[in-house]
Amino acid sequence: MTDIALVVSDIDGTLVTDDKALTPATVAAVARLGRAGIGFTVVSSRPPVGLRAIARQLDIRLPMGAFNGATLVAPDGAVLSETRLAAPVARAAAAHLLRAGVDVWVFANGAWNLRDPDAPYADLEARTLATGPTVVEDLDPLLEAASKIVGVSRESDRLAAIEEELARELGTQAAIHRSQRYYLDVTPLGFDKGAFLDRIAERVGVTRERVAAIGDGANDTAMFARAGLAIAMGNASDAVKARAARTTSGNDADGFAQAMDAFVIGGT
């Protein structure tokens, strides 16, 4: 049996299906964690507003991580603490993305801001967050208070190349990772998912060795490196799977629930 006392989960590509739904099996698995005395929380590139429904549906009792952990959020959605991008870094990131010809979103002052509401994936993000964007003519004034900047493109290979370019330019000043193949996130440096795992483990009073982390993206590998048990989803890339100790089924095949039963609650 494992000695896991806390599970930290990614959301998109992990906890929810591709159509952003929590399945009955996932809801039941989180309830089983609670009955087993195992804590549960989430950390995501989503903004605070995108965590509220998840917290309510899963009855999460612990603080959650928004913007890859840079913002700490209470189960009721209240912001407990937040770290924003430095304004010069935000401006440089936005300028690079705009020069590269991709759509740019700025999450600032509690809102999701963009210039074109018909841009790629805006409809998907609206469904994911259960809220619409704020349409602005000029993103520049928002860069003084940006929590996250996102480059968005249907061309995943192009976005991967931009990720490498931006990392070379700003990688010592910001965290730069794709949270999905079509989203390139720029968030505050030093506040990745691994740092969130450390913070929540300390808050709960458990060692990192007793924490299980589960996710599917490159931005999840930071918490894989800190957790006692790292679990990759079946839909993760081979590179992400290589960073995990275990692999489960995909997010559209109840992989989260299967992992909890096989590796955590009834761990082997």
C-alpha positions in Angstrom: 0.0 0.0 0.0 1.1 3.6 -0.6 1.2 6.2 2.1 -0.2 9.1 0.2 -1.9 11.8 2.3 -2.5 14.4 -0.4 -3.3 14.4 -4.2 -2.6 17.4 -6.3 -4.2 17.3 -9.7 -4.1 19.2 -13.0 -7.5 20.0 -14.4 -7.6 20.2 -18.2 -6.5 17.0 -19.9 -6.5 15.3 -16.5 -9.5 15.8 -14.3 -12.0 16.7 -17.0 -12.7 15.2 -20.4 -11.9 17.0 -23.6 -15.3 18.6 -23.6 -14.5 20.0 -20.1 -16.8 17.7 -18.1 -16.3 15.9 -14.8 -17.4 12.3 -15.2 -19.3 10.5 -12.5 -16.3 8.2 -12.1 -14.0 11.2 -11.4 -16.5 12.7 -8.9 -16.8 9.3 -7.1 -13.0 8.9 -7.0 -12.5 12.2 -5.3 -15.2 11.3 -2.8 -13.3 8.0 -2.1 -10.1 9.9 -1.5 -12.0 11.9 1.2 -13.4 8.8 2.8 -9.9 7.4 2.9 -8.6 10.5 4.7 -6.6 11.7 1.7 -6.6 15.4 0.9 -7.3 16.7 -2.6 -6.8 19.9 -4.5 -6.1 21.2 -7.9 -3.6 23.4 -9.6 -4.2 24.7 -13.1 -3.2 27.4 -15.7 -6.9 28.5 -15.4 -7.7 31.8 -13.7 -9.5 31.8 -10.3 -13.0 32.0 -11.9 -12.2 28.8 -13.8 -11.8 26.8 -10.5 -15.0 27.7 -8.8 -17.3 25.1 -10.5 -14.6 22.4 -10.0 -14.3 23.2 -6.3 -18.1 23.1 -5.9 -18.7 19.9 -7.8 -15.8 18.0 -6.1 -16.3 19.6 -2.6 -12.7 20.7 -2.5 -11.8 22.0 1.0 -8.2 23.0 0.5 -6.7 26.1 -1.3 -6.3 25.7 -5.0 -3.7 27.0 -7.4 -4.6 29.3 -10.3 -2.2 30.5 -13.1 -0.1 27.4 -12.5 0.1 28.2 -8.8 1.0 31.9 -8.9 -2.4 32.7 -7.4 -3.7 30.9 -4.3 -7.5 30.5 -4.3 -9.9 29.5 -1.5 -12.6 26.9 -2.3 -15.2 29.7 -2.5 -13.1 31.4 -5.2 -11.7 34.2 -3.0 -8.1 35.1 -3.8 -5.8 34.4 -0.9 -2.6 35.6 -2.5 -1.4 36.5 -6.0 1.9 37.2 -7.8 1.7 39.1 -11.1 4.1 39.4 -14.0 6.5 42.3 -13.8 5.2 44.9 -16.2 8.4 45.0 -18.4 8.2 41.2 -18.7 4.5 41.3 -19.6 5.1 43.9 -22.3 8.0 42.0 -23.8 6.1 38.7 -23.9 3.0 40.3 -25.4 5.1 42.1 -28.0 6.9 38.9 -29.0 3.6 37.0 -29.4 2.1 39.7 -31.4 5.1 39.9 -33.7 4.8 36.1 -34.1 1.3 36.6 -35.5 -0.6 34.7 -32.8 -3.7 35.8 -30.8 -2.9 37.2 -27.4 -5.0 37.0 -24.3 -4.2 38.9 -21.1 -5.6 37.8 -17.7 -5.6 40.9 -15.5 -7.7 42.4 -12.7 -9.8 39.3 -12.5 -10.8 39.3 -16.2 -9.9 37.5 -19.3 -9.2 40.1 -21.9 -8.7 39.8 -25.7 -9.1 41.9 -28.8 -11.0 39.4 -31.1 -13.9 37.4 -29.5 -14.0 35.3 -32.7 -10.4 34.3 -32.5 -9.4 30.6 -32.3 -10.4 28.8 -29.1 -12.2 31.8 -27.6 -15.4 29.8 -27.6 -13.7 26.8 -25.9 -12.2 29.0 -23.3 -15.6 30.6 -22.6 -17.0 27.1 -22.0 -14.1 26.1 -19.9 -14.3 29.1 -17.6 -18.1 29.4 -17.7 -17.6 33.1 -18.4 -17.0 35.3 -21.4 -14.1 37.5 -22.3 -13.7 41.3 -21.9 -13.2 42.6 -25.4 -10.7 45.6 -25.6 -9.2 47.6 -28.4 -5.8 47.8 -26.7 -4.2 45.2 -24.4 -1.2 47.5 -23.5 -2.8 49.2 -20.4 -3.6 45.7 -18.9 0.0 44.6 -19.0 0.7 46.6 -15.8 -1.4 44.1 -13.9 -1.1 40.9 -15.9 -1.3 37.6 -14.0 -1.0 35.5 -17.2 -0.4 36.1 -20.9 -1.4 33.5 -23.4 -0.4 33.1 -27.0 -3.1 31.2 -28.9 -2.8 29.4 -32.2 -4.3 26.5 -34.1 -0.8 25.8 -35.5 0.6 23.7 -32.7 4.0 23.3 -34.3 4.4 27.0 -34.8 3.4 27.6 -31.2 6.0 25.1 -30.1 8.7 27.1 -32.0 7.5 30.3 -30.4 7.7 28.7 -27.0 11.4 28.0 -27.6 12.0 31.5 -28.9 10.2 33.1 -26.0 12.0 30.9 -23.5 15.3 32.1 -24.9 14.3 35.7 -24.6 12.5 35.7 -21.3 13.0 32.3 -19.7 15.0 33.8 -16.8 12.2 36.3 -16.1 9.0 34.3 -16.5 7.7 30.7 -16.6 6.9 29.8 -20.3 5.1 26.6 -21.0 2.2 25.3 -23.2 -0.7 24.3 -21.0 -2.3 22.8 -24.1 -0.9 22.3 -27.6 -2.7 25.5 -28.7 -2.1 27.7 -25.5 1.3 29.1 -24.7 1.3 30.5 -21.1 3.5 33.2 -19.7 3.3 33.3 -15.9 5.4 34.6 -13.0 8.8 32.9 -12.5 9.2 30.8 -9.4 5.5 30.1 -9.1 5.1 26.9 -11.1 3.1 23.8 -10.1 6.0 22.4 -8.3 6.2 25.4 -6.0 2.4 25.1 -5.4 2.8 21.5 -4.4 5.5 22.5 -1.9 3.2 25.3 -0.5 0.1 23.1 -0.1 2.0 20.2 1.4 3.5 22.5 4.0 0.0 24.0 4.6 -1.5 20.5 5.1 1.5 19.4 7.2 2.6 16.4 5.1 6.0 15.7 3.5 6.3 15.8 -0.3 7.0 12.1 -0.3 3.3 11.6 0.8 2.0 13.7 -2.1 0.7 12.3 -5.4 0.7 14.5 -8.4 -1.3 13.7 -11.6 -1.3 15.6 -14.9 -0.8 15.5 -18.7 1.2 18.6 -19.7 4.7 19.9 -19.8 3.8 22.4 -17.1 2.8 19.4 -14.8 6.4 18.0 -14.8 7.4 20.6 -12.2 5.1 19.0 -9.7 6.1 15.5 -10.8 9.7 16.4 -9.8 8.5 17.4 -6.3 5.9 14.6 -5.6 6.5 11.3 -3.9 4.3 9.7 -6.6 4.0 11.2 -10.1 1.2 9.9 -12.4 0.9 10.8 -16.1 -2.3 10.6 -18.0 -2.5 8.3 -21.0 -3.1 11.4 -23.3 0.2 13.0 -22.2 3.2 13.1 -24.5 5.9 10.6 -24.3 8.2 13.3 -22.8 5.7 13.9 -20.0 5.2 10.2 -19.4 8.9 9.7 -19.1 8.9 12.1 -16.1 6.3 10.1 -14.2 6.5 6.9 -12.2 3.1 5.7 -13.3 0.8 6.1 -16.3 -2.9 5.8 -16.4 -5.6 5.9 -19.1 -6.5 9.0 -20.9 -8.8 11.8 -19.7 -11.6 10.6 -21.9 -11.4 7.1 -20.5 -11.6 7.9 -16.7 -7.9 7.8 -16.3 -8.0 9.9 -13.2 -10.4 7.6 -11.4 -8.4 4.5 -12.5 -5.2 6.1 -11.1 -6.7 6.9 -7.8 -7.9 3.3 -7.3 -4.8 1.6 -8.6 -2.0 3.8 -7.3 -3.3 5.9 -4.4 -6.3 4.5 -2.5 -5.4 0.9 -3.2 -1.8 1.6 -4.2 0.6 -1.1 -5.1 
